[in-house]
Amino acid sequence: MDRVKRISTIVLERYPDRFGSDFEKNKKALQEIAITKSKVLRNRVAGYITSYLRKQKVQEKILESDMDSDIETEEQVSEEKETNTGEH
């Protein structure tokens, strides 16, 4: 695991509520809680965290919509069963 990912993972595990999908806020949060050797490193870590959290939100939305479509499909199947059993 490279340095940026390692630092990002550690910081996210320790302070999950301090970070979000806003790069500027993540930079400020890093500045408050971590000592970074350079601005470049801080910005890379903040960028990685931002990207990671945005991807995570997208995946959560995808899972949510998949679950919704699964529920709709189950409802349709049970409606079809009800109509089929009513015809016989």
ABEGO torsion letter per residue (X at the ends): XBAAAAAAAAAAAABAAABBABAAAAAAAAAAABBBABAAAAAAAAAAAAAAAAAAAAAAAAAAAAAAAAAAAAAAAAAAAAAAAAAX
